[in-house]
Amino acid sequence: MFEKIRVIFTIPELRRKIFLTLLLLAIFRVGYQINLPMVNPAEVAIENTGTSDALQTLLNQAAVFSASDIRQITIFGLGIMPYISASIIFQLLASVYAPLEKLQKEGESGRKKINEYTRYATIVLCIFQSWFYLIAMPTIFGSNKIFLDGFCDPGTGTLYLSWQIIAVFIMTCGTAFLMWLGEQIDAYGIGNGISLLIMAGILARMPEPIIKLYADFHRSGGLSGLKISGGDASLVNLLMLAFLFFAVVTGVVFITLGQRRIPSQSAKHVRGRRVMGGMRQYLPIKVNQAGVMPIIFASSLLMIPAWLFGMLAQSFGGNANTVWLGQWFGSAAGWFSHDSMFTYNFFYIVLIYFFCYFWTAITFNPKDMAENLKRNNTIIRGHRPGKRTQDYLEKVMLHITYVGAGFLAVVAILPHIMANAMHIDYNLASFYGGTSLLIAVSVAFDLVQKIDSHLVMVNHKGLLEK
């Protein structure tokens, strides 16, 4: 393996691409730490330590998707999430809106046009999201000192209109700059730029729970009294955590690369004196066709009930006549919190299954696939071209999606089960499953495949080849 890594840096073009990618990621991490000029960094840090566990979990989940830290009001405060949201919107519209569907089928020119529309939509989303983000920050953290004196109203802590416009402009430019960074990585670096930015944000969160675990280890006085984030744990539990991490990563890799290979055969045809075709091959269909999108949609939707019921509990709990109603809403908010082992996980699994089938139905079109096979004189053995092939592909995808959704459900709820059962910090448990692990593994394999393609071009073996 070390010899293969050495070979990578002996290829000038590949070495240049890797170093450029690392430089652009380093620029992203520098901007990640720069607060807006009207923000009081010390007060923001204090308020972050005093926020509730539910709010911290909500902000941590949002940080995973956006490649930024929502708790810190920085120039990259919105991260890359507006661009991802715009991309998802156009991908969904392309399946129901005929002009966009036509553009999507035009190839490279159509893809460039859709990307242009996506950039414009990203700027619009940034303006609205940053405006509401800045208004909500004092309310979320419960402090009027988030922003420096002279920039905001002392009574409410809300930015003055002129400074809010400047802050919106800065944050919009920050997201646009991240979008540009991702495109530069795509064009001149190695790997998918947007995915690497998200992965960099995920990996940047790993040292915090590890350092906390190390501090608990020393505070407990050794291996015999080890504590993990407030919960008692022995050396056996620590070894169990290490074993579970490797087991979960192995399972994620296995399912991410898993395929259902459908045997197919191309028809023979004669060109001059040569007989072409007639080869037996496979039609690969991924087991996890939907990727990480079902978990993103499901976790985003489950944030709404907990937040909504929590707000209603505060509103009605302050009145003596409606205190019983406030208590009921408080209980309902608890049902949709991470601490609820049954209710939260039940709805989480149901939503994951729903969005797995929904997203697969959008991205996988058996009719187009059957027509392409027929156009290329290729048949699936045992099934006639056309409608019979389409029905067979639909049936196969229905069964595969059920297995893939089950795998996603297990990976998604594993951090919640571990955090509650083993009494460990959720930030540490999140690296044993959920969105973070799936994104990290998917992006890592995509990066390895891109490097392998460069190695094969210069007659070297790939990283995963023996």
TIBANU-388854 format. One record per atom (N, C-alpha, C): y, z, x; residue in three letters. Coordinates in steps of 0.2 Angstrom, whole numbers, plus 2048, in hexadecimal, padded with zeros to 3 digits. Example, Ala and Ser with C-alpha at 12.3 -4.5 7.8 and 13.67 -1.06 7.14 Angstrom:
BEGIN
7E4827842ala
7EA82783Eala
7F0827842ala
7F5823840ser
7FB824844ser
800827840ser
# end
This chain:
BEGIN
7FA800804met
800800800met
806800804met
80680480Aphe
80C80480Ephe
80D7FE812phe
8087FA813glu
8087F4816glu
80B7EF811glu
8097EF80Blys
80C7EB806lys
8147EC805lys
8167F2805ile
81D7F4805ile
8217F180Bile
81D7F2811arg
8217EF817arg
8227E7816arg
81D7E4813val
81D7DD812val
8237DB80Eval
8247DF809ile
8297DE804ile
8307DD808ile
8317E180Cphe
8387E1810phe
8387DD816phe
8337D9817thr
8337D481Cthr
8357CD819thr
8357CD812ile
8377C680File
83F7C780Eile
8437C3811pro
84A7C3811pro
84D7C380Apro
84B7BE806glu
84D7BE7FFglu
84C7C47FBglu
8457C67FBleu
8437CC7F7leu
8477D27F9leu
8477D3800arg
84B7D8803arg
8527D9800arg
8557D3800arg
85C7D37FEarg
85D7D47F6arg
8587D27F2lys
8587D47EBlys
8577DB7EAlys
8537DE7EEile
8517E57EDile
8577E97EFile
85A7E87F4phe
8607EC7F7phe
8667EB7F2phe
8677E57EFleu
86D7E47EBleu
86B7E87E4leu
8657E87E2thr
8637EC7DCthr
8657F37DDthr
8637F67E3leu
8647FD7E4leu
86C7FE7E5leu
86F7FA7E7leu
8777FB7E8leu
87A7FB7E1leu
8787F67DCleu
87B7F67D6leu
8797FC7D2leu
8727FF7D3leu
8708057CFleu
87480B7D2leu
87680B7D9ala
87A8107DBala
8818107D9ala
88480B7D7ile
88A80A7D4ile
88A80D7CDile
88580B7CAphe
88480E7C3phe
8838167C3phe
8808197C8arg
87F8207C8arg
8868237CAarg
88A8207CEval
8918237D0val
8958237CAval
89581E7C6gly
89981E7C0gly
8968227BAgly
8908247BBtyr
88D8297B6tyr
8908307B7tyr
8938317BDgln
8958387BEgln
89D8387BDgln
8A08337BCile
8A88337BBile
8AA8347B4ile
8AD83A7B3asn
8B083C7ADasn
8B68377ABasn
8B78377A4leu
8BE8347A2leu
8C48387A5leu
8C98357A6pro
8CF8397A9pro
8D283E7A5pro
8D183E79Emet
8D384379Amet
8CE849798met
8C984979Cval
8C384E79Aval
8C485379Fval
8C285979Dasn
8C28607A1asn
8BB8617A3asn
8B985E7A9pro
8B185F7ABpro
8AF8667AApro
8B286B7ADala
8B08727ADala
8AE8747A6ala
8B38737A1glu
8B287579Aglu
8AC871797glu
8AB86B799val
8A5867796val
89F86A798val
89E86C79Fala
89886F7A2ala
89787679Eala
89C87A79Dile
89B88079Aile
89987F793ile
89C87A78Fglu
89A879788glu
892877788glu
89087378Dasn
88A87078Casn
88487678Dasn
88687B791thr
881880792thr
88188478Bthr
886884787gly
886888781gly
88488577Bgly
88287E77Bthr
88087B775thr
87987D773thr
87787C76Dser
87187E76Aser
86B87976Dser
86587C76Dasp
85F87876Fasp
85F87276Basp
860872765ala
85F86C761ala
864867763ala
86A869764leu
86F864766leu
86E86176Dleu
86B866772gln
869863778gln
86485E778gln
85F85F774thr
85985B773thr
85C854770thr
86085476Bleu
86384E768leu
86784A76Eleu
86B84E772leu
86F84A777leu
86A84877Cleu
86584B77Easn
860849783asn
85D842781asn
85B84277Agln
85883C778gln
85D836778gln
863837776ala
868832776ala
86983077Dala
869834782ala
86A832789ala
86482E78Cala
85E82F789val
85982A78Bval
85A82378Aval
85C822783phe
85D81B781phe
863818784phe
86881C786ser
86F819788ser
870818790ser
86B81B794ala
86C81B79Bala
87281F79Dala
874824799ser
87A82879Bser
87982F799ser
87D83479Aasp
87D83B798asp
88283C793asp
88083C78Dile
88583D787ile
889843787ile
88684878Barg
88984F78Barg
88F84F790arg
88F84A794gln
895849799gln
899843796gln
8A0844795ile
8A483F793ile
8A783B799ile
8A383679Bthr
8A48327A1thr
8A682B79Fthr
8A88277A4ile
8AA8207A3ile
8A481C7A0ile
89E81E7A2phe
89881B79Fphe
89581F79Aphe
899823796gly
897827791gly
89282478Cgly
89481E78Aleu
89081A785leu
889817788leu
88981778Fgly
884814792gly
88380C790gly
87C80A78File
87B80378Eile
878803787ile
879809783met
87680977Cmet
879804777met
880803778pro
8837FE773pro
8807F7774pro
87E7F577Atyr
87C7EE77Ctyr
8747EE779tyr
8717F377Aile
86A7F3777ile
86A7F3770ile
86F7F776Cser
86F7F6765ser
8717EF763ser
8767EC766ala
8777E5764ala
8727E0765ala
86E7E176Bser
8687DD76Cser
8637DE766ser
8627E4764ile
85D7E575File
85F7E2758ile
8667E3757ile
8687E0751ile
8677D8751ile
8697D5756phe
8687CE756phe
8617CC756phe
85C7D0759gln
8557CE759gln
8537CF752gln
8557D474Eleu
8537D5747leu
8567CF743leu
85C7CD744leu
8607C8740leu
85C7C1741leu
85A7C0747ala
8577BA749ala
8507B8745ala
84D7BE742ser
8477BD73Eser
8497BC737ser
84F7BD735val
8517BC72Dval
8577B772Cval
85B7B6732tyr
8607B1731tyr
85F7AB734tyr
85F7A5730ala
85C79F733ala
86079C739ala
86779C739pro
86A79973Fpro
86979D745pro
8687A4745leu
8667A774Bleu
85F7A674Dleu
85A7A5748glu
8537A374Aglu
85379C74Dglu
85779874Alys
85879174Dlys
85A791755lys
85F795756leu
86279675Dleu
85C799761leu
85879E75Fgln
8537A1763gln
84E79C765gln
84D797761lys
848792762lys
84A78C766lys
85178C768glu
85378776Cglu
852788774glu
84F78D776gly
84D78E77Dgly
853792780gly
85478F787glu
85979378Bglu
860792788glu
86278D786ser
86978C783ser
86A79177Dser
865791779gly
866796773gly
86679D775gly
86279F77Aarg
8627A677Carg
8687A877Farg
86C7A3783lys
8727A5786lys
8777A6780lys
8777A277Blys
87C7A2776lys
87B7A9772lys
8757AB771ile
8737B276Eile
8767B7772ile
8757B7779asn
8777BC77Easn
87F7BC77Dasn
8827B777Cglu
8897B777Cglu
88C7BB776glu
8887B9770tyr
88A7BD76Atyr
8887C476Btyr
8837C676Ethr
8817CD76Fthr
8867D0773thr
8897CD778arg
88F7D077Carg
8957D2778arg
8977CD774tyr
89C7CE76Ftyr
89B7D476Atyr
8957D4768ala
8937DA763ala
8937E1767ala
8917E076Dthr
8917E7771thr
8987EA772thr
89D7E5773ile
8A47E8774ile
8A67EB76Dile
8A57E8768val
8A77EA761val
8A37F1760val
89D7F2762leu
8997F8761leu
89C7FD765leu
89E7FB76Bcys
8A1800770cys
8A780376Dcys
8AC7FF76Aile
8B2802768ile
8B1807763ile
8AD80575Ephe
8AB80A758phe
8A881075Bphe
8A280F75Fgln
89F815761gln
8A381A766gln
8A781776Aser
8AB81B76Eser
8B081F76Bser
8B381C765trp
8B881F761trp
8B582575Etrp
8AF82475Aphe
8AC82A757phe
8A982F75Cphe
8A782D762tyr
8A5831767tyr
8AA836769tyr
8B083376Bleu
8B583876Dleu
8B883D768leu
8B883A761ile
8BA83F75Cile
8B584475Bile
8AE84375Cala
8A984875Aala
8A884D760ala
8AA84B766met
8A885076Cmet
8AB85776Bmet
8B1858769pro
8B385F768pro
8AF863762pro
8AE85F75Dthr
8AA862758thr
8A386475Athr
8A085F75Dile
89986075File
898866764ile
89D867769phe
89C86C76Ephe
8A087276Bphe
8A3872766gly
8A7878763gly
8AC87A767gly
8B087676Bser
8B587876Fser
8BB87476Fser
8C187676Fasn
8C787276Fasn
8CA871776asn
8C687377Blys
8C8873782lys
8C486D786lys
8C0869782ile
8BD864786ile
8C185F789ile
8C785D786phe
8CC859789phe
8D285D78Cphe
8D585B791leu
8DA85E795leu
8E085F791leu
8E4864792asp
8EB86578Fasp
8EF85F790asp
8F385D78Bgly
8F885778Bgly
8F4851789gly
8EE851788phe
8EA84B786phe
8E884B77Fphe
8E885177Ccys
8E5852776cys
8E9857772cys
8E885876Basp
8EB85C767asp
8E8863768asp
8EC86876Apro
8EA86F76Cpro
8E6872766pro
8E8871760gly
8E587475Agly
8DE871759gly
8DC86B759thr
8D6868757thr
8D286675Dthr
8D5865763gly
8D2862769gly
8D185B769gly
8D3857764thr
8D2850763thr
8D884C767thr
8D684776Bleu
8DA84376Fleu
8E084076Bleu
8E684076Etyr
8EB83C76Btyr
8E983576Atyr
8EC832765leu
8EA82B764leu
8EB82676Aleu
8F082776Eser
8F1822774ser
8EC823779ser
8EB82A77Atrp
8E582B77Ftrp
8DE82A77Dtrp
8DD82A776gln
8D7828773gln
8D6821774gln
8DB81D773ile
8DA816774ile
8D981477Bile
8DC818780ile
8DA817787ile
8D3819789ile
8D181E786ala
8CA820787ala
8C581C784ala
8C681977Eval
8C281477Bval
8C280E780val
8C780C782phe
8C8806787phe
8C480778Dphe
8C480D790ile
8C180E796ile
8B980E795ile
8B781278Fmet
8B081278Emet
8AD80B78Cmet
8B1807789thr
8AE800787thr
8AE7FC78Dthr
8B37FD792cys
8B27F9798cys
8AC7FC79Ccys
8AB80279Cgly
8A580579Fgly
89E80279Dgly
89D801797thr
8977FE794thr
8977F7796thr
89D7F4795ala
89D7EC797ala
89B7EC79Fala
89D7F07A3phe
89C7F07AAphe
8947F17ABphe
8917F67A7leu
88A7F77A8leu
8867F17A6leu
8897ED7A0met
8867E779Emet
8867E27A3met
88C7E27A7trp
88D7DD7ACtrp
8887DF7B2trp
8877E57B4leu
8837E77B9leu
87B7E57B8leu
8797E67B1gly
8737E47AFgly
8727DC7B0gly
8777D87AFglu
8767D17AFglu
8767CF7B7glu
87A7D37BBgln
87A7D17C2gln
8737D37C5gln
8707D87C3ile
8697DA7C5ile
8647D47C3ile
8657D27BDasp
8607CC7BAasp
8617C67BEasp
8677C47C0ala
8697BE7C4ala
8677BE7CBala
8697C47CEtyr
8697C47D6tyr
8657CA7D8tyr
8637CE7D4gly
85E7D47D6gly
8577D37D5gly
8537D87D4ile
84C7D87D2ile
84B7DC7CCile
8487DA7C7gly
8467DD7C1gly
84B7DC7BBgly
84A7DF7B6asn
84E7DF7B0asn
8547E47B0asn
85A7E17B1gly
8607E67B2gly
8617EB7ADgly
8617EA7A7ile
8627EF7A2ile
85C7F47A2ile
8567F27A2ser
8517F67A3ser
8517FB7A9ser
8537F87AEleu
8547FC7B4leu
8598017B4leu
85F8007B0leu
8648057AFleu
86180B7ABleu
85D8097A6ile
85B80E7A1ile
8568127A5ile
85180F7A9met
84D8137AEmet
8508177B3met
8568157B6ala
8598197BAala
85C81F7B7ala
85E81E7B1gly
8618247ADgly
85B8297ABgly
8558277AAile
84F82B7A9ile
84D82F7AFile
84C82B7B4leu
84A82E7BBleu
84F8337BDleu
8568327BCala
85B8377BEala
85A83E7BBala
85783E7B5arg
8568447B1arg
8508487B4arg
84C8457B8met
8468487BAmet
84784E7BEmet
84C84E7C3pro
84D8547C8pro
84F85A7C4pro
85285A7BFglu
8558607BBglu
84F8657B9glu
84A8627B5pro
8458677B3pro
8408697B9pro
8408647BEile
83B8667C4ile
83F86C7C8ile
84586B7C9ile
8498707CCile
8498777C8ile
8498767C2lys
84987C7BElys
84287F7BElys
83C87B7BFleu
83687E7C0leu
8358817C6leu
83887E7CBtyr
8388817D2tyr
83B8887D2tyr
8418887CFala
84588E7CFala
8418947CBala
83E8927C6asp
83A8977C2asp
8348997C6asp
8318957CBphe
82B8977CFphe
82E89C7D4phe
83489B7D7his
8368A07DChis
8388A77D9his
83B8A67D3arg
83D8AC7CFarg
8378B07CDarg
8328AD7CBser
82C8B17C9ser
8288B47CFser
82A8B27D5gly
8278B57DBgly
8218B27DEgly
81F8AC7DBgly
8198A97DEgly
8158A67D9gly
80F8A37DBleu
80A8A07D6leu
8078A47D0leu
8068AA7D2ser
8038AF7CDser
8078B07C7ser
80E8B07C8gly
8128B17C2gly
8178AC7C0gly
8148A67C1leu
8198A07C0leu
81B89F7B9leu
82289E7B8lys
82589D7B2lys
8278967B1lys
8268937ACile
82988C7ABile
82E88C7A5ile
83488C7A7ser
83A88B7A2ser
83989079Cser
83889679Egly
83889C799gly
83189E797gly
82C89A798gly
82589B795gly
82189D79Bgly
81D8A279Aasp
8188A579Fasp
81389F7A0asp
81189E7A7ala
80C8997A8ala
80989B7AFala
80389A7B0ser
7FF89C7B6ser
7FE8967BAser
7FB8967BFleu
7F98917C4leu
7F588C7C0leu
7F088E7BBval
7EC88A7B7val
7F08857B3val
7F68887B0asn
7FA8847ACasn
7FE87F7B0asn
8008817B6leu
80387C7BAleu
7FF8767BCleu
7F98787BEleu
7F48727BFleu
7F286E7B9leu
7F28717B3met
7F186E7ADmet
7F78697ACmet
7FD86B7ADleu
8038667ACleu
8028607B1leu
8008627B7ala
7FF85C7BCala
7FA8577BAala
7F485A7B7phe
7EF8567B5phe
7F18527AFphe
7F48557AAleu
7F78517A4leu
7FB84C7A6leu
80084D7ABphe
8058487ACphe
8018427AFphe
7FC8427B3phe
7F983C7B6phe
7F48397B1phe
7F183D7ACala
7ED83B7A7ala
7F28377A2ala
7F78397A0val
7FC83679Bval
7FE82F79Eval
8008307A5val
8038297A8val
7FD8247A8val
7F78267AAthr
7F28227AAthr
7F081F7A3thr
7F182379Egly
7F0820797gly
7F581B795gly
7FB81D797val
801818796val
800812799val
7FE81279Fval
7FD80C7A3val
7F88087A0val
7F280B79Ephe
7EC80779Bphe
7EE804795phe
7F2807791ile
7F480478Aile
7F97FF78Bile
7FE800790thr
8037FB791thr
8017F5793thr
7FC7F5797leu
7F97EF79Aleu
7F37EC796leu
7F17F0791gly
7EB7EE78Dgly
7EC7E8789gly
7E77E4788gln
7E87DD785gln
7E17DC781gln
7E27D977Barg
7DC7D6777arg
7DC7CF779arg
7D77CD77Carg
7D67C677Farg
7D27C2779arg
7D57BD776ile
7D27B9771ile
7D07B3774ile
7C97B1774pro
7C77AB778pro
7C97A5774pro
7CC7A0778ser
7CE79A775ser
7CB79477Aser
7CC78E777gln
7C978877Bgln
7CE782779gln
7D077F77Eser
7D477977Dser
7D077377Cser
7D276E779ala
7CE768777ala
7CE76377Dala
7C975F77Elys
7C975A783lys
7CC754781lys
7D0751786his
7D374A785his
7D274678Bhis
7D274078Aval
7D173B790val
7D8738792val
7D9739798arg
7DF73579Barg
7DD7317A1arg
7DD72A79Fgly
7DA7257A4gly
7D27277A5gly
7D07287ABarg
7C97297ACarg
7C87317ADarg
7CD7357ACarg
7CC73C7ADarg
7CC7407A6arg
7C87457A5val
7C774979Fval
7CB74F7A0val
7D075079Cmet
7D475679Dmet
7D275B797met
7D4761798gly
7D3766793gly
7CC769793gly
7CA76C78Dgly
7C376E78Cgly
7C2775790gly
7C7778792met
7C777F795met
7C6784790met
7C2789792arg
7C279078Earg
7C7795792arg
7CB79878Dgln
7D079C790gln
7D17A278Bgln
7D57A678Ctyr
7D77AC787tyr
7DE7AC785tyr
7DF7AE77Fleu
7E57AF77Cleu
7E77B777Cleu
7EB7B9781pro
7EC7C1782pro
7F17C377Dpro
7EF7C9779ile
7F47CC775ile
7F47D3777ile
7FA7D6778lys
7FB7DC77Alys
7F97E2775lys
7F67E7777val
7F47EC772val
7FB7F0770val
7FF7F1774asn
8067F4772asn
80B7EF772asn
80A7EB76Dgln
80F7E576Cgln
8167E776Agln
8177ED767ala
81E7EF765ala
8217F376Bala
81E7F5770gly
8217F8776gly
8247FF774gly
82A800776val
82C807775val
83180776Fval
83280276Cmet
837801767met
835806761met
82F80775Epro
82D80B759pro
82F81275Apro
82E815760ile
83081C762ile
83881C762ile
83B817764ile
843818764ile
84581875Dile
843814759phe
845814752phe
84381A74Ephe
83D81C74Fala
83A82274Cala
83E82974Eala
83F829754ser
84382F757ser
84A82F755ser
84D829754ser
854829752ser
85582B74Bser
850828747leu
85082A740leu
84F83273Eleu
84B835742leu
84983C741leu
84F840744leu
85483D748met
859841749met
85E843743met
85E83E73File
86383E739ile
861844734ile
85B845732pro
85A84B72Dpro
85B852730pro
85A853737ala
85B85973Aala
86385A73Aala
86685573Ctrp
86D85673Dtrp
871857736trp
86E853731leu
87185372Aleu
87085A727leu
86A85C727phe
868863724phe
86C868727phe
86C86872Egly
87086D732gly
87786D730gly
87B86872Fmet
88186872Cmet
88286B725met
87D869721leu
87E86B71Aleu
87C87371Aleu
87887571Fala
87787C71Fala
87D880721ala
88187E726gln
887881728gln
88C881722gln
88C87B71Eser
89187A719ser
89087F713ser
88A880711phe
88888470Bphe
88788B70Dphe
88588C714gly
884893716gly
88A898716gly
890895717gly
896899717gly
89889B711gly
89589970Basn
89889B704asn
8928A0702asn
8958A66FFala
8908AB6FCala
88C8A86F6ala
88F8A46F2asn
88C8A16ECasn
88689C6EEasn
8878996F4thr
8828936F6thr
87E8956FCthr
87E89C6FEval
87B89D704val
87389C703val
87089C6FDtrp
86989A6FDtrp
8688936FEtrp
86D88F6FCleu
86C8886FDleu
86D886705leu
87188A708gly
87288970Fgly
86C88B713gly
868890710gln
862892713gln
85D88D713gln
85D88A70Dtrp
85888570Btrp
85987F710trp
85F87D711phe
861877715phe
85F87971Cphe
86087F71Egly
85E882725gly
857881726gly
853883721ser
84C882722ser
84A87B722ser
84D87771Eala
84C86F71Fala
84D86C725ala
85386F728ala
85586C72Fala
84F86E734ala
84C874733gly
847877738gly
841872737gly
83F86F731trp
83A86B730trp
83A865735trp
840863736phe
84185C73Aphe
84385E741phe
842864743ser
84486574Aser
83E86574Eser
83F865755his
83986475Ahis
83586A759his
837870757asp
833876757asp
82E876751asp
82F87174Cser
82A871747ser
82486D749ser
81F87074Amet
81986C74Dmet
816867748met
816869741phe
81286573Cphe
817860739phe
81D862736thr
82185E732thr
824858736thr
82785A73Ctyr
82A855740tyr
825850743tyr
820853746asn
81B84E748asn
81884A743asn
81784C73Dphe
814848738phe
819842736phe
81F844735phe
82483E733phe
82583A739phe
82483C73Ftyr
825838745tyr
81F833746tyr
819835745ile
813831745ile
81482B73File
81682D739val
816829734val
81C823735val
821825738leu
82782173Aleu
82481C740leu
82181F744ile
81E81B74Aile
81A815747ile
815817743tyr
811812740tyr
81480D73Ctyr
81980F738phe
81D80A734phe
821805739phe
82480873Ephe
828804742phe
8247FF747phe
81E802748cys
8197FD74Ccys
8187F7749cys
8167F8742tyr
8147F273Etyr
81A7EE73Dtyr
8207F173Cphe
8267EE73Aphe
8297E9740phe
8297EC746trp
82B7E974Ctrp
8267E374Etrp
8207E574Dthr
81B7DF74Fthr
81B7DA74Athr
81D7DB744ala
81E7D573Fala
8247D1741ala
8297D4744ile
82F7D0746ile
82E7CC74Cile
82A7CF751thr
82A7CC758thr
8237C8758thr
81E7C9754phe
8187C5755phe
8187C174Fphe
8187BA750asn
8177B574Aasn
8117B174Basn
80B7B3747pro
8057B0747pro
8057A9745pro
80A7A7741lys
80A7A073Elys
80D79C744lys
81279E747asp
81479A74Dasp
80F799752asp
80C79F754met
80679E759met
80179A757met
7FF79A751ala
7F979574Eala
7FC78E74Fala
80278D74Dglu
80578674Eglu
805784755glu
807788759asn
807786761asn
800785763asn
7FB789761leu
7F5787763leu
7F2780761leu
7F477F75Blys
7F2779758lys
7F577375Blys
7FC77475Darg
80076F760arg
7FD76D767arg
7FA77276Aasn
7F8771771asn
7F0770771asn
7ED76E76Basn
7E676C76Basn
7E277276Dasn
7E477876Cthr
7E077E76Ethr
7DD782767thr
7D7784767ile
7D4787761ile
7D278E764ile
7D279375File
7CE799760ile
7C779875Dile
7C2799761arg
7BB798760arg
7B979C759arg
7B6798755gly
7B479B74Egly
7B979B749gly
7BF79874Ahis
7C4798745his
7C8791745his
7C878E740arg
7CC78773Farg
7D3788740arg
7D6783743pro
7DD783745pro
7E178373Epro
7E778673Fgly
7EC787739gly
7EB78D735gly
7EA78D72Flys
7EA79372Blys
7E579872Dlys
7DF79672Earg
7D979A730arg
7DB79E737arg
7DE79B73Cthr
7E079E742thr
7E57A3741thr
7EA7A173Cgln
7F07A673Bgln
7ED7AC738gln
7E97AB733asp
7E67B1730asp
7E27B6735asp
7DE7B2739tyr
7DB7B673Etyr
7DF7BA743tyr
7E57B7745leu
7E97BA74Aleu
7ED7C0746leu
7EE7BF740glu
7F17C573Cglu
7EC7CB73Bglu
7E67C973Alys
7E17CE73Alys
7E07D2740lys
7E07CE746val
7DF7D174Cval
7E57D674Eval
7EB7D374Cmet
7F17D774Emet
7F27DD74Amet
7EF7DD743leu
7EF7E373Fleu
7EB7E8742leu
7E57E7745his
7E17EC748his
7E47EE74Ehis
7E67EA752ile
7E97EC759ile
7EF7F0758ile
7F47EF753thr
7FA7F3752thr
7F87FA750thr
7F27FA74Ctyr
7F080174Atyr
7EE805750tyr
7EB802755val
7E980675Bval
7EF80775Fval
7F4802760gly
7FA803764gly
7FE809761gly
7FF80975Aala
80380E757ala
800815758ala
7F9815758gly
7F681C759gly
7F881E760gly
7F781A765phe
7F981C76Cphe
80081E76Cphe
80581A769leu
80C81C76Aleu
80D823766leu
80A824761ala
80B82A75Dala
808830762ala
80382F765val
80083576Aval
80583676Fval
808830772val
80C831778val
813834776val
815832770ala
81C83576Dala
81B83C76Bala
81683F768ile
816846766ile
81484A76Cile
811848771leu
80E84C777leu
81385177Aleu
81A84E77Bpro
81F85377Epro
820859779pro
820857772his
82285D76Ehis
81C86276Dhis
81685F76Eile
81086476Eile
810868774ile
81186577Amet
811869780met
81786E780met
81D86C77Eala
82387077Eala
82187777Aala
81E876774asn
81D87B770asn
81787F772asn
81287C774ala
80B87F776ala
80B88377Cala
80F880781met
80E883788met
81588678Amet
81A886785his
820889786his
82488778Chis
82488078Dile
82887D793ile
82E87A790ile
833879794asp
839875792asp
83886E790asp
83B86C78Atyr
83A866788tyr
83C86078Dtyr
841861791asn
84385C796asn
83D85B79Basn
83986079Cleu
83385F7A1leu
82E85C79Dleu
82D85E796ala
82785B792ala
828854791ala
82F852790ser
83084B78Fser
82D846794ser
82C84879Aphe
82984479Fphe
82284379Ephe
81F846799tyr
818846798tyr
816841792tyr
81B83D790gly
81B83978Agly
821837787gly
821834781gly
82783277Egly
82A82C781gly
83182B77Fthr
834825781thr
835824789thr
83782A78Cser
83882A793ser
832827797ser
82C829796leu
82682779Aleu
825820798leu
82581E792leu
823817790leu
828812793leu
82F814793ile
83480F796ile
83380F79Eile
8328157A1ala
8318157A8ala
82B8117AAala
8258117A7val
81F80E7A9val
8208067A7val
8238047A2ser
8247FD7A0ser
8287FA7A5ser
82E7FD7A7val
8337FA7ACval
8307FA7B3val
82C7FF7B5ala
8297FF7BBala
8247F97BCala
8207F87B7phe
81B7F27B7phe
81F7EB7B7phe
8247EB7B3asp
8287E57B3asp
82B7E47BAasp
82D7E97BEleu
8307E87C4leu
82B7E67C9leu
8257E97C9val
81F7E77CDval
81D7E07CCval
81D7DE7C6gln
81B7D77C5gln
8207D27C8gln
8277D47C7lys
82C7D07CAlys
82B7CF7D2lys
82A7D57D5ile
8297D57DCile
8227D17DEile
81D7D27DAasp
8177CE7DBasp
8187C77DBasp
81C7C47D7ser
81E7BD7D6ser
8217BB7DDser
8257BF7DFhis
8297BD7E6his
8247BD7EBhis
81F7C27ECleu
81A7C27F1leu
8157BC7F1leu
8137BA7EBval
80F7B57EAval
8127AE7ECval
8187AD7EBmet
81C7A77EDmet
81C7A67F4met
81B7AB7F8val
81B7AB7FFval
8147AC802val
80F7AB7FEasn
8087AC800asn
8067B3802asn
8097B87FFhis
8077BF800his
8037C27FAhis
7FF7C77FBlys
7FC7CA7F5lys
8017CE7F1lys
7FF7CF7EBgly
8047D37E7gly
8027DB7E8gly
8077DF7E5leu
8067E67E7leu
8007E97E4leu
7FE7E67DEleu
7F87E97DBleu
7F17E67DCleu
7F27E17E1glu
7EC7DD7E3glu
7E87E17E8glu
7E27E17E8lys
7DE7E47EElys
7DD7E07F4lys
# end
